[in-house]
Amino acid sequence: MQKKSGLLLILSWLSGLVGLVLGLVLEPMWFARFGSLMVLLSLMSEYLLLHNELNRLYVSLEKVDDSGDIPDLSPSKWHYKKVKLSHLTIILGTLIWGFGDLLI
């Protein structure tokens, strides 16, 4: 599941690039239309990241016993980076979706 979120982010950025090329070659409105795909794919990625992290936390909490041994519940640095990239992609995709045809 972790790899799916990364793949969705890559597809999101690729759709933005395809939209940019189509916007420059054919019609500027295509750039804005592909911005909506960027938002959709990055939202799907963010949902998977959140869902996977919650599942990991629930599994880790089940391992906690009365001995006082608490497992490390912090997410990895790579997880934080993908979450930040998802946020950035959602913001950029929204701007492209709303103003992409005017930018070209």
C-alpha positions in Angstrom: 0.0 0.0 0.0 2.9 2.4 0.7 4.1 2.0 -2.9 0.6 2.8 -4.2 0.7 6.2 -2.6 4.0 7.0 -4.2 2.8 5.7 -7.6 -0.2 7.9 -7.4 2.0 11.0 -6.7 4.1 10.2 -9.7 1.0 9.8 -11.8 -0.3 13.1 -10.5 2.9 14.9 -11.6 2.9 13.1 -14.9 -0.7 14.2 -15.6 0.3 17.8 -14.8 3.2 17.5 -17.3 0.9 16.0 -20.0 -1.6 18.8 -19.4 1.1 21.4 -19.7 2.3 19.9 -23.1 -1.3 19.6 -24.3 -2.0 23.2 -23.1 1.0 24.5 -25.0 0.4 22.5 -28.2 -3.4 22.4 -28.5 -5.5 24.6 -26.3 -4.6 26.2 -22.9 -7.8 24.8 -21.3 -6.2 21.3 -21.3 -3.7 22.4 -18.8 -6.5 23.5 -16.4 -8.4 20.2 -17.0 -5.4 18.1 -16.2 -5.0 20.1 -12.9 -8.2 18.4 -11.7 -6.5 15.0 -12.3 -3.5 16.2 -10.3 -5.8 17.0 -7.4 -7.7 13.8 -7.6 -4.6 11.5 -7.8 -2.9 13.4 -5.0 -6.0 13.2 -2.8 -6.1 9.5 -3.3 -2.4 9.3 -2.4 -3.0 11.3 0.8 -5.9 9.1 1.8 -3.8 6.0 1.3 -1.0 7.5 3.4 -3.4 8.3 6.2 -5.1 5.0 6.1 -1.8 3.0 6.1 -0.5 5.0 9.0 -3.7 4.5 11.1 -3.6 0.7 10.4 0.1 0.6 11.4 -0.7 2.5 14.6 -3.6 0.1 15.5 -1.3 -2.9 14.9 1.4 -1.4 17.1 -1.0 -0.5 19.9 -2.2 -4.1 20.0 1.4 -5.1 20.8 1.5 -2.9 23.9 1.4 -5.0 27.1 1.4 -4.3 30.8 5.1 -4.5 31.1 5.5 -0.8 30.2 7.3 -1.5 27.0 5.9 1.0 24.5 6.8 0.5 20.8 8.0 3.4 18.6 4.9 4.8 17.0 6.4 7.6 15.0 6.1 7.5 11.2 9.2 7.3 9.0 10.9 10.3 7.5 9.9 9.0 4.1 6.3 9.0 5.1 6.5 12.7 6.2 8.1 13.6 2.9 5.3 11.9 0.9 2.7 13.6 3.0 4.3 17.0 2.4 4.6 16.3 -1.3 0.9 15.3 -1.4 0.0 18.6 0.2 2.1 20.6 -2.2 0.6 18.7 -5.2 -2.9 19.3 -4.0 -2.2 23.0 -3.7 -0.4 23.2 -7.1 -3.1 21.1 -8.8 -5.8 23.3 -7.5 -4.1 26.4 -8.7 -3.6 24.8 -12.1 -7.2 23.6 -12.2 -8.5 27.1 -11.4 -6.0 29.3 -13.3 -4.1 27.0 -15.7 -5.7 28.2 -18.9 -4.9 31.8 -17.8 -1.3 31.0 -17.0 -0.5 29.8 -20.5 
